[in-house]
Amino acid sequence: MNVIITGASRGIGRATAETVSGPGVRVVVNYLQNAAAARETADLVEAKGGEAIIVQGDVRSERDLKALAAALPSVDLLVHNAAVGALKPYDKMRSGHWDLTLESSLRPFWLLTKLAPLADGANVIGISSMGSQRYIPGYAAMGAAKGGLEALTRQLAVELAPRRIRVNTVCGGLIDTDSLKYLHDGERMAEIAREHTPLGRIGRPQDIANAVAMLISPQAAWVTGQVLVVDGGLSLL
């Protein structure tokens, strides 16, 4: 199996790379700046018997996306995980902040899917968040980008269906990653989530990685165009 994961140097991307790895699996570990962290992810892939290919690249750059797409002769799994954006109230945001967020979190979902040499029967997985559906302070641009990603999931699922390519997205609740520190009052949000989540804790990167593994399994062969919410039940309240 040939795999490309954007933003794979840490957090959800790293957990996903390790989870899908194994003998006969080649994983392209994409990163933006932290080469040492990307190497750590590659070590995890190789420890499970897989082959890691580290590719530096900015998902906002079409040139970099073309290089990323060319790293493998064919792709069986493409995971759109990378997300960079401004976390500001709508009236404190500049046009550049808005463009940065959509260019890094939404545009690559379309463009890299188009550029990658997807094999017939491949899987494309987006990574979204509950900010696509619910209010989160300072999340205007990112929420719009994630909402667009979920809409695009449905469009791509139909357009790619003739090639048996399935397109789904995992929408995570609050996940314990470095991103928490950039959210407005992130620690308080984590406390509230721990208190009110029916399953009693906030999410871990592995929870999202497990959902990806489930969606690409043969047991999910009839599932496409769906947004799977993985949040411990918090959104039910």
Secondary structure as UniProt FT lines:
FT   STRAND          2..5
FT   TURN            6..7
FT   HELIX           11..20
FT   TURN            23..24
FT   STRAND          26..31
FT   HELIX           35..47
FT   TURN            48..49
FT   STRAND          51..56
FT   TURN            59..60
FT   HELIX           62..69
FT   TURN            70..71
FT   STRAND          75..80
FT   HELIX           90..92
FT   HELIX           95..105
FT   HELIX           107..115
FT   STRAND          118..129
FT   HELIX           130..132
FT   TURN            137..138
FT   HELIX           140..160
FT   HELIX           161..163
FT   STRAND          166..172
FT   HELIX           178..182
FT   TURN            184..185
FT   HELIX           186..196
FT   TURN            198..199
FT   HELIX           205..215
FT   HELIX           218..220
FT   TURN            221..222
FT   STRAND          227..230
FT   TURN            232..233
FT   HELIX           234..236
//
